[in-house]
Amino acid sequence: MNVAASSALRDARRIVVKVGSSLVTNEGRGLDAAAIGEWCRQLAALVNDGREVVMVSSGAIAEGMKRLGWATRPREVNELQAAAAVGQMGLAQMYETKLRENKLGSAQVLLTHADLADRERYLNARSTLLTLLRLGVVPVINENDTVVNDEIKVGDNDTLGALVANLVEADLLIILTDQHGLYTADPRRDPSATFVHEARAGDPQLEAMAGGAGSSIGKGGMITKILAAKRAAGSGASTVIAWGREPDALVRLAGGEPIGTLLVAQTQKMQARKQWMADHLQMRGAVRVDAGAAIKVRDEGKSLLPIGMTSVDGDFARGDVIAIRDSAGLELARGLANYSSAEARMICRKPSSEFEAVLGYVAEPEMVHRDNLVLTSRALAET
Ligand code: GLU
């Protein structure tokens, strides 16, 4: 493994781990307490090593079916949703118990596609997850299957894992599955198939190698994992696809050991985020800041606080992208606004201790948090 690849593992500070239904539920036989306990033990080792971890776990429908005594997966959407609601209880309880045994707090977060597509909800989900990570609590995420139908579903948790990696700007997405990783072809059918140890995430050849088909228990096949890796790479996260029963897989991976298939992201996190802001988001407005705030944002990497703002232009909502301009009107940075333009006008020049009196509530002390802010390059400022 080359140096860049091994450092993609060793230097990963924020890691999203995704486990699939067939692993979690022992091929649908019921929640595998020993396996879940084992992953939680490893998560604790990672946290003690200074990493932040997020768990994305499938298994709600499979566990719900088991609890309801259903041998075959129902076709009716409402029955699947009912099974998910039943199974999610067991899933949450199991993670709670196993994480607590390893001295870790846990939090259940159920997300839908709409939560990630809507900018305000995206921002809410993001700041909740980042707060949980700051508190050292492990978020355990699943799709909120009970309230989504097929058309609006993320659909499989490989994709959800990638979206979560984008959301929290993870460095690494580890997809644990019942296979060892990716082969160049199906090894059961093609004797010339070889194992792919490492490749570039997003390489179109990988999609051809992965083919179709998932298992009858979970939703995703190898192809969804390859596409998830491509999506995760969009925000700078590399992906590993590895066997979930590989002893100590998470700890060994974090130590830089090559296990499974590593799909390396080509873009740096910061570059990816800038690109994302430039490509996806239209600027809705701007705020002007005083010299002190300009120095803090531009030179010290700090968040923008309302007290440093001198005026608010345009009409924007919480979660919209706004420009931060200096007193001469030059753009310093852009980022996601925590307050709408109407609110921003009310708290402009005010310390956060006064927000409550003015607005009736406090969303965040910052107007734009430094995690949601990218500095505008000189070239951009001059055009
Ligand atoms: N969200 C579904 C569940 O927990 C699983 C989707 C998947 O298998 O990827 O049952």
Boltz pocket constraint, residues with backbone or C-beta under 6 A from the ligand:
constraints:
  - pocket:
      binder: B
      contacts: [[A, 20], [A, 21], [A, 57], [A, 58], [A, 59], [A, 60], [A, 61], [A, 62], [A, 84], [A, 142], [A, 143], [A, 145], [A, 155], [A, 156], [A, 157], [A, 158], [A, 217], [A, 218], [A, 219], [A, 220]]
      max_distance: 6.0
